[in-house]
Structures are given as structure tokens and as C-alpha cells.
Amino acid sequence: MQIDLRTVAIQPVRQTYDHLARRFGDKPASRYQEGSYDVQVVENMHYRPTWDPDQELYDPTLSRVRMKDWYAIRDPRQFYYSTYTLARARQQENTEANFAFVESRGLVEMLPDEILALTLQLLVPLRHAAWGANLNNTFVCGYGYGTTFTQPCNYQAMDDLGIAQYLSRIGLLLGDVKALDEGKRAWMQDPAWQGLRRYVEDTLVVRDPVENFIAQNLALDGLLYPLVYQRIVDQEIASRGGQAVAMLTSFMRDWFEETRKWVDSVVKTMAAESDENRSALEEWSGHWSGRAASALLPITAIALGSEADDALAETFDAFKMRLSKAGISI
């Protein structure tokens, strides 16, 4: 008996879902496209919010920014649940390895006393700012419109929560529970932190989801992360014997470099849509970045002293160049 094996190509009747075929053509869709496009609830919502009956549950008119198609906003990372969790799992493994290395080699005990004190004074109160960022991104996810815009904000909120936990863990590692108590006291009472605390609390009541996005993810994060984690931790603290601190905060640095590409993509797409959008984005960016710079100056002075002004000015100049590439100026 002889058996002939032949390959038979079976052409599928449907390449993808109809709504994706209308957007991208009748071809197989990526998992990101299947999990992100045209899944925003737009009808059959049954009732208006009892706390604000003038709006819909998911209302694109809540923001001054208007888009003909909110799905024009894309995440260059193409994160949906699976790819996001896989990426963060790999990063968490690296971070856990860094913590284990620092603890097992006794690097905490080798930190100079002034660097240990500076690290606790600078980093532990920032866990409260990261918690505020979690609340803000959760709000944008809940009240924004279009899944390709709101879905990454949900992931951003989870990242902010993770950063707050990492900062808490650093505090416990370097100074035990007392360090967390002192960090909270500084956040609530220390004059150096009241500007940032006021900034965070004011953003919590911003009701325009896109303005909230600008205030948190563009203005505050865009200045805080390069200033604190790149300029102060990686340069100042590391050069003075605090290389272990740079290892413990490596996630924050890598995370910011990744997420800034997504933030810039969102801002660039919105600004290119209309002059009205660009005007609103420039107004918000100028207002909130100015406030963020003022709030961060006394915190920068904790570590850099008289060099704080120059460091902040360099960071702000780089921030303005970043905005110009996204199509807006302040």
C-alpha cells in the first residue's frame, strides 16, 4: 500500500471580524487590534449617571479635546492584557533580582550614612505622589473615550501602584517601618513637599479626562522621572556611593523611557487633529508643567542644593524639546 501525503490549503471564509475588516481590510488582525478597536460601549447603556444626568456613561464630550475618530490614538507598544502582563512580568523578575542582589551582598550596610538619609528623605514621600498618579489614570480610564486611549491608562494606573509599592519596599529595606512613617509625615507637613502635594491633590479634581492625562502623565511625570531618577539617583546619588539605590530604582527609569513614547504618541495625534485641540493641549501643558516645575524645585534642592535651579532648567528645556516633537509649544 502506498500513501501519498499532500498539503491542502483551506481558505477561511472570514479573515477577521467585520468591524476590523472595515478599518484594516479583509485580512487577519493582530491580537492588539482584536482586543482594542471598536470595543467602546456606545449604545444600550440604559440610563444616565445619577450624579450627572447631563452626560452619558461614556461621553466623548467630557473633554475640550475632540476627535473625529478616537481610535486614531494608538499605543506604539501595542499593549493589550497579554502583552502588557508579559512585559511587566519580565521587568518584575529583573527588579526582584536587583533587590535580591542588594540584600544578599549587604550593599545597604555599605551605603554612606548621608546617602542613606538622602535616599529615604527623597524617595519615600514619592510613594504618595505615585498613589495619586494611580488615582488619576484610573479616572482617565473611567471617563475617557475610545479603548485605544483608555486601555493604556488602566495599565498606567497599575504601573503607578507598582511604583508606589517599590518605593515602600525601598523604605522598608533601608529604614524599616519608621522610614514609611517619616515619609508620610514629610508628605503631610514638610514645607519642601507641600507644593507637590498641592499639585497632586489639585489634579485629583480635574474633571476633563484629557487635561488630567496631560497634568499627570505628560507634565508631572515628564519632569519628575528624569529629574529624580535620572539626574539625582543615577548621577548624584550613584556617584557618591549609592550605586545600590540606582539598582533598586532601575524599574522607574526603564518604565519612564517606555511610557513616554506612548504619551508622546497620544499628544501628537490629538494635536494634529485640529487647531482647537492643539490650543487646549498647549494651554494645559504650559499651565501644569509650570506648576510641576515649581513644585519640584524644593524637592530637587534636597539632593542638589544650589545646583537645583540648573538641574531643573536643563530638565525643563529637554521637556520643551519633547513637546515640540509632539507638535505643541509652551
C-alpha positions in Angstrom: 0.0 0.0 0.0 1.3 3.4 -0.9 0.1 6.6 0.9 0.5 10.0 -0.6 0.6 12.9 1.8 -0.4 16.2 0.3 -0.8 19.7 1.8 -4.1 21.3 1.2 -4.6 25.0 1.8 -8.0 25.7 3.2 -9.0 29.3 2.6 -11.0 30.7 5.6 -14.4 32.2 4.7 -13.7 35.1 7.1 -10.3 36.6 7.7 -11.3 38.7 10.7 -14.3 40.4 12.4 -16.4 42.8 10.3 -15.5 45.9 12.3 -11.8 45.2 11.9 -12.2 44.5 8.2 -13.8 47.9 7.8 -10.8 49.5 9.4 -7.9 47.5 8.2 -9.2 45.5 5.2 -10.2 41.8 5.0 -7.0 40.3 6.4 -6.0 38.6 9.7 -6.0 41.0 12.5 -3.4 41.2 15.3 -4.3 40.4 18.9 -3.8 44.1 19.8 -6.4 45.1 17.1 -8.9 42.5 18.2 -8.6 43.5 21.9 -8.6 47.3 21.4 -10.6 48.6 18.4 -14.2 49.4 18.4 -15.0 47.8 21.8 -16.0 51.1 23.4 -19.6 50.9 24.6 -21.6 53.4 22.5 -25.3 52.3 22.9 -27.7 50.3 25.1 -26.3 52.0 28.3 -29.9 52.2 29.7 -29.5 55.2 31.9 -27.5 58.4 32.5 -25.3 58.8 35.6 -27.4 59.8 38.6 -24.5 62.1 39.7 -24.5 64.0 36.4 -27.6 63.3 34.3 -26.4 65.7 31.6 -23.7 63.3 30.4 -23.7 59.8 29.1 -21.9 57.0 31.0 -19.2 57.0 28.3 -19.3 60.5 26.8 -16.8 61.9 24.3 -17.9 65.4 25.0 -16.5 65.4 28.6 -13.2 66.9 27.2 -12.4 70.0 25.3 -10.4 67.8 23.0 -12.5 66.4 20.2 -11.6 63.6 17.8 -13.4 62.5 14.7 -12.2 59.0 15.5 -10.9 58.3 19.0 -9.3 55.1 17.6 -6.9 57.3 15.7 -5.0 57.2 19.0 -2.7 54.2 19.1 -0.3 52.7 21.6 3.1 52.2 19.9 3.8 49.4 22.3 0.6 47.6 21.2 -0.2 46.6 24.7 -3.3 44.6 25.4 -3.7 42.4 28.5 -1.5 39.6 27.5 1.5 41.6 26.1 1.3 44.1 29.0 1.4 41.4 31.7 4.2 39.5 30.0 6.3 42.7 29.6 5.8 43.7 33.2 6.4 40.1 34.5 9.9 40.2 32.8 10.6 43.6 34.3 9.5 42.4 37.7 11.9 39.4 37.5 14.7 41.8 36.8 13.7 44.1 39.7 13.4 41.2 42.1 16.8 40.1 41.1 18.2 43.6 41.8 16.6 43.6 45.3 17.9 40.1 46.0 21.4 41.1 44.9 21.4 44.3 47.1 20.2 42.4 50.1 22.3 39.2 49.7 25.5 41.2 49.2 24.9 43.5 52.1 25.0 46.6 49.9 22.6 48.5 52.2 25.1 48.4 55.1 27.7 49.7 52.7 25.8 52.9 51.8 27.3 56.0 53.3 25.2 57.4 56.1 24.5 60.7 54.2 23.4 58.8 51.1 21.1 56.5 53.1 19.5 59.5 54.8 19.1 61.4 51.5 17.6 58.4 49.7 15.0 58.0 52.4 14.3 61.7 52.5 13.9 61.9 48.7 12.2 58.7 47.6 9.9 57.5 50.3 7.5 60.5 50.2 7.2 60.0 46.4 5.1 56.9 47.0 2.2 59.2 47.9 2.7 61.0 44.5 2.7 57.6 42.8 -0.6 56.7 44.5 -2.1 60.0 43.3 -0.9 59.1 39.8 -2.7 55.7 40.1 -6.0 57.6 41.0 -5.6 60.0 38.1 -5.0 57.3 35.5 -7.9 55.3 36.9 -10.1 58.4 36.4 -8.9 58.9 32.8 -9.6 55.2 32.1 -13.1 55.5 33.5 -14.1 58.8 31.9 -12.0 58.9 28.7 -13.3 57.7 25.4 -12.0 55.0 23.0 -10.4 51.9 24.1 -7.0 52.6 22.5 -6.9 55.7 24.7 -8.4 54.4 28.0 -6.9 50.8 28.0 -3.3 52.0 28.3 -4.3 54.4 31.1 -5.6 51.4 33.1 -2.2 49.8 32.6 -0.5 53.1 33.6 -2.6 53.1 36.8 -1.4 49.7 37.7 2.2 50.7 37.0 1.8 53.7 39.3 0.6 51.4 42.0 3.6 49.1 41.5 6.0 52.1 41.7 4.4 53.2 44.9 4.9 49.6 46.3 8.5 49.6 45.1 9.2 52.9 46.9 7.5 51.5 50.0 9.8 48.4 49.7 12.9 50.6 49.4 11.8 52.5 52.5 11.3 49.2 54.5 14.7 47.9 53.2 16.7 51.0 54.1 14.8 52.2 57.2 12.1 49.8 58.3 8.6 51.0 59.2 9.9 54.1 60.7 11.0 55.3 57.3 7.5 55.0 55.9 6.1 56.9 58.9 8.6 59.7 58.4 7.9 59.8 54.7 4.2 60.3 55.4 5.0 63.0 57.9 7.2 64.8 55.4 4.5 64.5 52.7 1.9 66.0 55.1 4.0 68.6 56.9 7.4 69.3 55.5 7.4 72.6 53.6 9.5 71.2 50.8 6.8 68.7 49.8 3.7 70.9 50.1 4.0 72.2 46.5 4.0 68.7 45.1 1.3 67.6 47.5 -0.9 70.5 46.4 -0.3 69.7 42.8 -1.3 66.0 43.2 -4.4 67.0 45.2 -5.4 69.6 42.6 -5.1 67.1 39.8 -7.5 64.7 41.6 -10.4 67.1 41.0 -9.6 67.8 37.3 -12.8 66.6 35.5 -11.6 66.8 31.9 -10.0 63.4 31.3 -7.6 64.6 28.7 -6.5 67.6 30.8 -6.0 65.1 33.7 -3.9 63.0 31.3 -1.7 66.0 30.5 -1.3 67.1 34.1 -0.3 63.7 35.3 1.4 61.7 32.5 2.9 64.5 30.5 3.6 67.4 32.8 4.4 65.9 36.2 5.8 62.5 35.1 7.7 64.2 32.3 9.6 66.3 34.8 9.7 64.2 37.9 11.1 61.0 36.5 14.1 62.4 34.5 14.8 64.8 37.3 14.6 62.4 40.3 15.6 59.0 38.8 18.0 60.0 36.0 19.6 63.2 37.3 19.6 62.7 41.1 19.6 59.0 41.6 21.7 57.8 38.6 24.1 60.7 38.7 24.3 62.4 42.1 23.5 59.5 44.5 25.3 56.8 42.4 28.4 58.9 42.2 28.5 59.3 45.9 28.5 55.6 46.7 24.8 54.9 46.2 25.0 52.5 43.2 22.7 50.2 45.2 20.0 52.8 45.1 20.3 53.1 41.3 19.8 49.3 41.1 16.7 49.4 43.3 15.1 52.2 41.2 16.0 50.8 37.7 12.4 49.9 37.0 11.3 53.5 37.3 13.9 54.7 34.8 13.2 52.0 32.3 9.4 52.4 32.7 9.5 56.1 32.0 11.5 55.7 28.8 8.9 53.2 27.6 5.8 55.0 28.6 6.9 58.4 27.4 6.7 57.0 23.8 3.0 56.2 24.4 2.3 59.6 26.0 4.0 61.5 23.1 2.0 59.5 20.6 -1.3 60.4 22.2 -0.4 64.1 22.4 0.9 64.2 18.8 -2.3 62.5 17.5 -4.6 64.8 19.4 -2.7 67.9 18.4 -2.7 67.0 14.7 -6.5 66.6 14.7 -7.4 70.3 14.9 -6.1 73.8 15.9 -8.7 73.7 18.7 -7.1 70.6 20.1 -3.6 72.0 19.8 -4.6 75.2 21.6 -6.1 73.3 24.5 -3.1 71.0 24.8 -0.7 73.9 24.7 -2.7 75.7 27.4 -2.8 72.7 29.7 0.8 71.7 29.1 2.1 75.2 29.8 -0.1 75.6 33.0 0.6 72.2 34.5 4.3 71.9 33.6 4.9 75.4 35.1 3.2 74.3 38.3 5.1 70.9 38.3 8.5 72.7 37.9 7.7 75.0 40.8 6.6 72.0 43.0 9.7 70.0 42.2 12.3 72.8 42.8 12.4 72.5 46.6 12.5 68.7 46.3 15.4 68.9 43.9 17.2 71.2 46.4 17.1 68.4 49.0 19.6 66.5 46.9 21.4 69.1 44.8 21.3 72.2 46.9 22.5 75.3 45.0 22.6 73.2 41.7 18.9 72.6 41.8 17.9 75.5 39.6 20.3 74.5 36.9 19.2 70.8 37.0 15.6 71.8 36.8 16.2 74.2 34.0 18.0 71.5 32.0 15.2 69.1 32.6 12.6 71.7 31.6 14.5 72.5 28.4 14.5 68.8 27.4 10.8 68.7 28.2 10.0 71.6 25.9 12.0 69.9 23.1 10.0 66.8 23.7 6.8 68.8 23.4 7.9 70.4 20.1 8.4 67.0 18.6 4.8 66.2 19.5 3.6 69.3 17.7 2.9 71.6 20.6 4.8 74.5 22.2 4.7 76.3 25.5 
